[in-house]
Amino acid sequence: MNQKLQGVICPLVQRSSRVVLALLLSGTASFAQQQKPLNLSKNQAVDDANERIAQLALASPVKPNDYVIGSGDVLGVEVFEVPELTRDVRVNETGYISLPLLPEKVQVAGLTSFQLQDKIAELLRVTGLVSTPEVTVSLKEQHSQPITVTGAVKNPTVIQATRQTTLLLALSQAGGVSADAGNVVIVKRPASSPVQAGNANIAPDAGISEHGSQTFTILLTDLVESGDSRFNITVVGGDVISVPRAGIIYVVGAVNHPGAFQIQNDPDKMTALKMLSLAGGTTVSARGNDAMILRKNLETGKRDSMPVDLSKVMKLKTEDVALQPSDILFVPDSAAKKAMRRTGDIAVGLAAAVALLGVGKL
């Protein structure tokens, strides 16, 4: 009897093993095929956004703007038929330049090149050095109006505001946003920044600190998709443009697809229910009422645990819980449920084996 039983079950087990292995391999291949288009779709979306940024930057009307001289700039000063006064000079940290034959330094910071030409010509006439001076001032090197573009952009860079510069133009010069960019652009402007009235657009949610500095927070979707010029603000020297990276939330434990999920800076915030949906929901052995959120404490450096009853959340019996970047949503597994499930699988297997034995006897 044992020999007959082995003769039936062993080939059955071997055939079943081959079937299971084939299913696993086909499932893995299918999963890989499903994941690849997702990555391609995301990259394509980023490329489309960057192409849109470049197009809007070129299409944005840029008003002519006289450059304002500042510290660190190198100027070319030329006085017609007076070679002794013709030379290149650098503006010092206090905003002055020194010219030969003039008894005092000349304050130039805050002036345009045309205003400086008139000022030098007037000084030459007053001192009697040149009766009818013809002065030309040109900008040789610019260092006083840096605009920093950093964060999740393809080419973090520092550009000089030689002309009126818009937010889209600055992002375009940085190569656009990278694949891990969030959905927010932040512009920080120091209190000493010379914003020219009438030239700068006003961001809808600009905030001013107690020290006078300004922070502009603009949704990337509003900037790129709406086409509204209110969001394409004018950026000036001293501004720092940053594109925060999208946050990561981890879902682990008794869920169907545990892993790390990249989230955008969603103004509606990511919640436990949304992340559970991305993870494919809980398994049949999950203890949803004992789930917890592990969140890093910035003061201690450790993770604090916060209980959350996912069973009630999924049944809409309690309010959903907002998650933050770097949070870990942990769903524990019920050992009893797991054991019962295994027992059920074994019982089904034994029943199938008994049925096959019965067929063999027939």
C-alpha atoms as one frame of an Amber mdcrd trajectory, in Angstrom:
protein
   0.000   0.000   0.000   2.817   2.433   0.911   4.617   1.624  -2.331   1.452
   2.308  -4.332   0.907   5.545  -2.450   4.472   6.686  -3.139   4.096   5.683
  -6.772   1.127   8.020  -7.126   2.140  10.934  -4.872   5.828  11.289  -5.853
   5.166  11.889  -9.572   2.295  14.176  -8.554   4.597  16.209  -6.298   7.247
  16.424  -9.010   4.716  17.576 -11.596   3.236  20.064  -9.111   6.691  21.444
  -8.305   7.383  21.993 -11.986   4.021  23.737 -12.414   4.614  25.977  -9.374
   8.115  26.849 -10.584   6.790  27.706 -14.034   4.093  29.885 -12.513   6.636
  31.685 -10.334   8.927  32.318 -13.295   6.087  33.529 -15.488   4.822  35.697
 -12.632   8.273  37.269 -12.199   8.556  37.935 -15.924   5.064  39.408 -15.976
   5.893  41.623 -12.976   9.071  42.873 -14.697   7.116  43.624 -17.870   4.557
  45.573 -15.867   7.208  47.593 -14.008   9.189  48.710 -17.056   6.396  50.738
 -18.692   5.807  52.482 -15.346   9.425  53.712 -15.269   9.279  54.709 -18.897
   6.021  56.563 -18.283   7.524  58.474 -15.361  10.643  59.421 -17.324   8.476
  60.460 -20.238   6.410  62.672 -17.928   9.583  64.363 -16.649  10.846  64.889
 -20.211   7.503  66.370 -21.205   7.559  68.714 -18.198  11.094  69.883 -19.024
  10.171  70.438 -22.656   7.209  72.491 -21.486   9.488  74.509 -19.164  11.864
  75.279 -22.052   9.019  76.302 -24.353   7.382  78.553 -21.782  10.730  80.123
 -20.891  11.294  81.118 -24.510   7.732  82.328 -24.916   7.713  84.419 -21.735
   7.953  88.138 -22.514  11.120  89.597 -20.980  11.162  93.360 -20.510  14.446
  95.170 -21.147  16.143  95.927 -17.891  19.199  98.097 -17.181  21.734  96.134
 -15.201  22.487  97.497 -11.736  26.182  97.437 -10.839  27.174  95.639  -7.640
  30.141  94.409  -5.619  32.508  92.073  -7.454  31.612  93.267 -10.949  34.406
  94.153 -13.357  33.816  97.330 -15.367  35.526  98.678 -18.440  35.943 102.460
 -18.191  37.013 104.292 -21.357  37.544 108.055 -21.653  37.899 109.242 -25.231
  41.432 110.471 -26.035  42.516 110.061 -22.381  44.313 106.669 -22.263  45.480
 107.320 -18.674  41.868 106.972 -17.482  40.959 104.014 -19.708  41.165 100.705
 -17.856  39.262  97.776 -16.308  38.348  98.132 -12.631  36.697  95.825 -10.102
  33.988  97.043  -7.739  35.118  96.431  -4.160  32.998  94.970  -1.355  31.758
  98.404  -0.289  30.629  99.293  -3.830  33.466 101.696  -4.818  36.030 101.857
  -7.636  39.301 103.786  -7.870  40.310 105.729 -10.982  43.687 107.396 -11.541
  43.886 111.177 -11.205  40.637 111.298  -9.262  41.298 112.197  -5.611  38.526
 110.022  -4.140  36.971 106.658  -4.794  33.769 106.618  -6.824  30.670 104.932
  -5.452  29.146 102.866  -8.241  26.995 100.177  -6.550  23.317 100.645  -7.352
  23.988 102.593 -10.577  23.442 101.495 -14.159  26.271 101.809 -16.665  24.639
 104.917 -18.185  24.297 106.575 -14.796  27.950 105.808 -14.015  29.067 107.270
 -17.336  27.383 110.554 -16.485  28.799 110.519 -12.940  32.421 109.977 -14.069
  32.063 112.626 -16.785  30.774 115.128 -14.216  33.666 114.358 -11.833  36.209
 114.895 -14.646  34.666 118.255 -15.501  34.447 119.413 -11.866  38.077 118.501
 -11.149  39.195 120.194 -14.383  40.912 117.058 -15.693  38.901 116.931 -18.961
  36.878 119.849 -20.289  34.449 117.878 -22.458  34.811 114.227 -21.411  33.244
 111.377 -23.394  32.964 108.383 -21.065  31.893 104.825 -21.884  31.287 102.183
 -19.186  30.838  98.517 -20.104  30.257  95.405 -17.994  33.227  93.044 -18.405
  32.419  90.487 -15.725  29.314  90.082 -13.621  29.467  88.650 -10.110  27.017
  90.695  -8.053  23.641  89.271  -9.128  23.848  85.482  -8.589  20.711  83.381
  -8.836  21.238  79.920  -7.362  19.238  76.971  -8.714  19.557  73.862  -6.583
  17.744  70.710  -5.456  16.078  68.202  -7.774  17.163  69.803 -11.054  19.291
  68.193 -13.746  22.161  70.701 -13.565  22.313  72.695 -10.314  23.893  75.991
 -11.234  24.458  79.656 -10.436  23.411  82.119 -13.109  23.924  85.866 -13.235
  20.931  88.143 -13.734  22.322  90.159 -16.624  18.747  90.894 -17.648  15.298
  90.394 -16.235  15.068  86.695 -15.419  11.924  84.674 -14.799  11.511  81.507
 -12.751  10.896  79.409 -15.857  13.998  80.820 -17.531  16.131  79.958 -14.493
  14.767  76.391 -14.338  15.336  76.015 -18.065  18.993  77.081 -17.729  19.380
  74.424 -15.024  18.234  71.761 -17.500  14.770  71.360 -15.988  13.719  69.161
 -13.098  15.066  65.677 -12.360  13.063  62.456 -12.095  12.926  62.614  -8.288
  11.571  66.155  -8.148   8.594  66.962  -5.978   5.737  69.210  -7.018   6.919
  72.420  -5.362   9.371  75.177  -6.322  10.623  77.392  -3.486  12.225  80.803
  -4.069  13.984  82.413  -1.102  14.860  86.102  -1.384  17.054  87.952   1.143
  15.868  91.189   2.668  18.636  93.167   0.951  17.612  92.008  -2.525  16.941
  94.936  -4.906  13.505  93.946  -6.255  12.446  96.481  -8.840   8.868  97.607
  -8.407   6.713  97.034 -11.455   9.012  94.394 -12.926   8.482  91.509 -10.508
   5.337  89.450 -10.593   3.771  88.735  -7.227   3.577  85.087  -6.205   0.151
  84.085  -4.837   1.539  82.807  -1.526   4.631  84.910  -0.882   5.608  85.022
   2.783   7.734  87.635   4.531   9.773  86.729   7.614  10.399  88.987  10.583
  13.850  89.758   9.143  12.356  90.993   5.870  13.335  88.014   3.727  10.717
  86.546   1.403   9.778  82.980   0.523   7.728  82.132  -2.562   6.200  78.639
  -2.726   4.801  77.684  -6.112   3.339  74.385  -7.288   5.255  73.003 -10.254
   1.984  71.962 -11.863   0.680  75.539 -11.627   3.906  76.873 -13.122   4.104
  74.396 -16.003   0.525  73.395 -16.778  -1.614  76.437 -16.015   0.240  78.902
 -18.251  -0.673  81.630 -15.761   2.008  84.341 -15.726   1.322  85.013 -12.032
   3.306  81.901 -11.140   6.247  82.709 -13.431   7.666  85.308 -11.051  10.669
  87.488 -11.748  13.789  86.290  -9.930  16.597  88.679  -9.019  20.170  88.573
  -7.804  20.477  86.896  -4.437  17.484  84.592  -4.955  17.864  80.896  -4.200
  15.579  78.625  -6.230  15.200  75.111  -4.857  13.169  72.145  -6.061  12.689
  69.747  -3.111  12.964  66.059  -3.842   9.871  63.904  -3.567   9.574  62.153
  -0.239   9.749  58.404   0.380   7.246  56.486   2.513   7.838  52.846   3.427
   5.049  50.285   3.802   6.132  46.988   5.356   4.626  43.945   7.036   1.420
  42.150   6.130   0.676  43.952   2.852   0.542  42.485  -0.635   3.275  44.674
  -2.136   5.589  46.015   0.590   8.216  48.545  -0.425   9.298  52.173  -0.647
   6.928  54.522  -2.445   8.021  57.860  -3.855   5.482  60.584  -3.227   5.063
  64.058  -4.634   4.691  67.081  -2.392   0.945  66.647  -2.443  -0.880  69.661
  -0.991  -3.562  67.220   0.213  -0.813  65.154   1.888  -0.306  61.407   1.691
  -2.371  59.352   4.097  -2.227  55.837   5.491  -5.184  54.786   3.334  -3.546
  56.098   0.141  -0.262  54.345   0.912  -2.101  51.126   1.761  -3.744  51.324
  -1.655  -0.340  51.692  -3.339   0.890  48.656  -1.407  -1.960  46.528  -2.738
  -3.901  46.370   0.524  -3.383  44.117   3.520  -3.018  40.347   3.462  -5.643
  38.014   4.930  -3.474  37.451   8.025  -2.886  41.165   8.730  -3.669  42.701
  12.098  -4.852  46.034  10.808  -6.065  47.199  14.199  -2.496  46.931  15.572
  -0.726  48.832  12.782   1.689  51.620  13.624   3.539  54.530  12.054   7.260
  54.836  12.773   8.340  58.478  12.455  11.812  59.904  13.001  12.112  62.288
  15.925  14.259  65.235  14.839  15.333  65.948  18.420  16.349  62.450  19.520
  17.214  60.993  16.121  15.172  57.878  16.947  11.852  56.732  15.560   8.677
  57.238  17.564   5.821  54.748  17.119   2.244  55.921  16.728  -0.603  53.371
  16.739  -3.155  53.488  13.933  -6.234  51.290  13.552  -6.256  50.552   9.830
  -9.299  48.315  10.224 -11.395  51.308  11.288  -9.746  53.573   8.704 -10.600
  51.162   5.876 -14.179  50.933   7.126 -14.352  54.764   7.317 -15.123  54.550
  11.022 -12.241  56.856  11.950 -10.336  59.689  10.323  -7.491  58.829   7.966
  -3.965  59.527   9.226  -1.615  61.887   7.365   1.903  60.574   6.670   5.158
  62.457   6.262   8.227  61.725   4.121  10.439  58.972   5.600   7.535  57.527
   7.632   7.303  53.740   7.948   3.807  52.244   7.948   4.057  48.820   9.614
   1.210  46.308   9.452   1.832  43.332  11.780   1.009  39.759  10.814  -1.249
  37.523  12.883   0.546  34.267  13.712  -2.779  32.511  14.428  -4.292  33.583
  11.129  -1.132  32.545   9.336  -1.145  29.107  10.985  -4.804  28.592  10.129
  -4.103  29.540   6.543  -1.233  27.052   6.342  -3.433  24.358   7.904  -6.079
  25.063   5.301  -3.535  24.780   2.482  -2.296  21.449   3.866  -5.845  20.163
   4.177  -6.598  21.106   0.577  -3.420  19.354  -0.552  -4.256  16.171   1.357
  -7.793  16.173   0.005  -6.458  16.476  -3.537  -4.027  13.607  -2.926  -6.778
  11.376  -1.526  -8.996  12.165  -4.489  -6.200  11.261  -6.909  -5.638   7.983
  -5.044  -9.303   7.194  -5.403  -9.128   7.832  -9.144  -6.084   5.565  -9.342
  -7.949   2.713  -7.699 -10.714   3.052 -10.223
